[in-house]
């Protein structure tokens, strides 16, 4: 059974920084991509940043230059460094992984971690 466990969310003032972590555990054979999505109240879930196994990164326009995604493949962990945070970054952040375990290749989701940016 594959699990994604996020950590690092919390409350921060505008202009501050946070680092989110997401560790994937279980019988993982191949990880194709990992990423972060977020969902603010009353809004649809949106891609924040993605990282493929080949090192290709994708960012939402709203976070380019402020957020950075990275990974430690040996630990099956993906990170999201968030700098210059704005109130509009407030949301529940979800980790996402496209991987193959004993089950066929599929997408897995974490339980989410809350980020609140407010003065």
Secondary structure, DSSP 8 states (H G I E B T S, - for coil): --EEEEE--EEE-TT--EEEEEEEESS--EEEEEEEEEE-TTS--EEEEEEETT--EEE-GGGTTTEEEEEEGGGTEEEEEE-S--GGG-EEEEEEEEEESSS-SEEEE---EEEEE--
